[in-house]
Amino acid sequence: MADALFISVAILTIGSAIVALETRELVYGAIALAISMMGIAGFFLLLDSPFVAMFQITVYVGAVAVLVIFTVMLVRTQALFSIKEDYRRKAAGIVLLLVFIGGIGAVVLASGLGNPAFTQFNKPPIDIATIGKQMVTYYAPVLVLLGLTLAASVIGALALARREDIEQKNERVN
């Protein structure tokens, strides 16, 4: 059962990632990106790590993907995305992807991660309360910086949308 569930989550994640990369409509690409991130959260659930899965959903789906969708719908500049597709660049990207995946695979195989000596069964279980305390004490400056970054990107999107709206009104007047 777990194998069928893993395969279905993998197909969902990889399929939506491919759709996110290949679609011409930015809104559909952003929605596919959110679905792909939900699939990654599904992998964390399969690994019996619900805290990381919920964190993935909250941060990446709830914040990043929604911010991307919000920005795309707000700015709506089609002139930026009307570049002709170059098949040589696409082929070069595929070759670079294969080289990158091969390199990562070689590093993982050479590292010996499958070696039983790497598995340590004597570790204590992870305490979620400790992680929560560290998030609001030790990692609080990072969370504040992340919040400020997200706020700055929303303000930047609003400024770009306002500038575009003003330019369109000026063109109508002239």
Secondary structure, DSSP 8 states (H G I E B T S, - for coil): -HHHHHHHHHHHHHHHHHHHHH-S-HHHHHHHHHHHHHHHHHHHHHTT-HHHHHHHIIIIIIIIIHHHHHHHHHH--SGGG-----HHHHHHHHHHHHHHHHHHHHHHHHHTTT-GGG--TTS----HHHHHHHHHTTTHHHHHHHHHHHHHHHHHHHHHHHHHHHHHHHHHH-
